[in-house]
């Protein structure tokens, strides 16, 4: 009985620590009475709360933390009350986990059925496998085994164990408060402390809306321009300084100064992600405001619109953004002044499709939505004796500008352009006619899944509007399709107004994730992001959570690299294309070097990238050079965030400029590169066919040469294969075929030996007879 009372006293102490009602010492089974009472009186509340807490799958995001064994060297519990019978203990634990009242109390404490299953299994394993249990738990179990306690008395210890393996149970309310994103306007108290004038310049492409906003920017005492692309920010930087308004340039990879490095200018042109929400300005300009809805980058426009400390905030974009902006301004007690603009030049939809590339005329721009189409169309046009300018998203900014200048120059022989929708913004182009090679485009939905669908109304209007630029040789613009079956669909798209924006993007900040990590120190960054997104509360009438798949991809790639959380977060925000294997491998190498606190030098970059480079001979070479350019962009981006370990930014920038020139020369000869690629591919396929013919007598070939050629071409075009990888694959194939021949020959010889041996044995048996 003494043991029973000591066990109950220990149980009372733990119950107080766990915020449970204490157990009267005169009743050895009062714990069960307590559980039954709490379960009956609160069951309806539990059911209501369960309905409110949302989908149960959120629990699967919480990974159980390993529980350390009892640190006590001496088994005090056994010395006090004797050893425990593990067989009987297992029976008690199984009975405990099956009780309806226990499961109900688990739900009250945040353990749904999934977490219960995990916690019960862990607790059972802990009790059975541990050499010595904590004293209080040991005594309580001993009391139960000797009928001096009730099985429900185990619950406080089980709950303690559950909170150890699932630390979120103690801080779920804190986690939900941290991820409460219903009022993002309140994140920017400095902006809320002033009365801002919001001016919306609404209109289609070539309507002059940005021009009017920029005029106000240039005449202000101080100002900031926030653009979607480095090209646009650079254009504003150059225009401002040329007009006598000193202006600095701030992008993720670059800083330029209108006055000097030590004397910041009052005007700044920046990419929207680099917008400062701590510096006051007289005028702020946010370009392409409809990008609020972008699944990946929309958060940056939301942050700029809500957080800029400016007397006047001028936003430029499609009219479809107006209603959403007005609703957001209701939450900030601001009003929107609207300036509508009409297109300055005429745009005509042609009555017939292009039909054939033979009908291409000077001033035409053929818009494709894949690199393969870019390559094939440009080659077909040049085969007809017409020079082509090429622009797509993967090209360096300098190369894009060079191609644009080549196309715009009336004295240049290049009169035709082939481009992706990258021309939709950021480049001034003198285009007479836009020709949609296709109106189907791959896109990413809000879940991060790739879809192929007809281009949106907004995209169609944006691209088509590039035809017929004001005050150029082609003021009257035309638009058509390549295929006749697409023309009616395009006509329908262009007859509509841009879709109204319904929501603006949000994204977890580094501070919010750091708070999560404080509460869940054992969770990975990718796991923290998943938990945040699933627990966050968003006003879905105005906002949505941006896609974090790219962030998580990088987080999982460097998960095993030891980095401080803040540095890890910054690395995962790096602007790289996860579809480019070489860039991803360099990202991982740089992260490893950083984790060792070793400087990432210019020599490190050139050694791993194969500098210096020669002119590309094939499309594969060109794509590799584009990947190296992106690696250098990554270095420069990181150099502004970790200056001490990225000391050679200037050398990398100079090398990147040289690389840009090499890529420009390669793009100027893109048709020759395509021919060389096909020639080398044909040779490779020929070698493959010869190798397969040699092995046909040995076994049936596994990879036909015809399908191999097409697959290789697709992988190279998508950037999933590099020249080095292709070379290694060829070597491996040849080695495999050689090994196959040797093993087959050896087997044949062994078979011959076996046949000879069998014949010899038969002959000896006959002789004996």
Secondary structure, DSSP 4 states (H G I P E B T S, - for coil): -HHHHHHHHHHHHHHHHTT-----TT-TTHHHHHHHHHHHHHHHHHHHHHHHS--GGGGGGSPPPPPPPP--SS-HHHHHH----HHHHHHHHHHHHH-HHHHHHHHHTT--HHHHHHHHHHHHHHHHH-SS--HHHHHHHHHHHTTSS-GGGGHHHHHHHHHHH-GGGGTHHHHHHHTB-TTGGGG-HHHHTS-PEEEEEEE-TTSSHHHHHHHHHHHSSSEEEEESSHHHHHHHHHHHHHTT--EEEE-SS-EE-SSBTTB--SEEEEEGGG--SSSEEEEEEE--GGGGG-TTTHHHHHHHHHH-EEEEEEEEE-GGGHHHHHHHHHHHT--EEEEEE--SS-EEE-SS---SGGG--TTEEEE-SSHHHHHHHHHHHHHTT--EEEE-TTS-HHHHHHHHHHHH-TTSS--EEEE-GGGGSS----BSEEEES-SEEEEE-TTS-EEEEEPPHHHHHHHHTTBS-TTSS--SEEEEESSHHHHHHHHHHHTSPPPPP--EEE---HHHHHHHHHH-TTS-HHHHHHHHHHH-B--TTTEEEPP-HHHHHHHHHTTTS---HHHHHHHHT----TT-HHHHHHHHHHHHHHHTT----HHHHHHHHT-S-PPP-SHHHHHHHHHHHHHHHHHHHHHTT-TTT-TTHHHHHHHHHHHHHHHHHHHHTHHHHHHHHHHHHHHHHHHHHHHHHHHTTTS--SS-HHHHHHHHHHHHHTTS--HHHHHHHHHHHHHHHHHHHHHHHHHHHHHHHHHHHHHHHHHHHHHH-
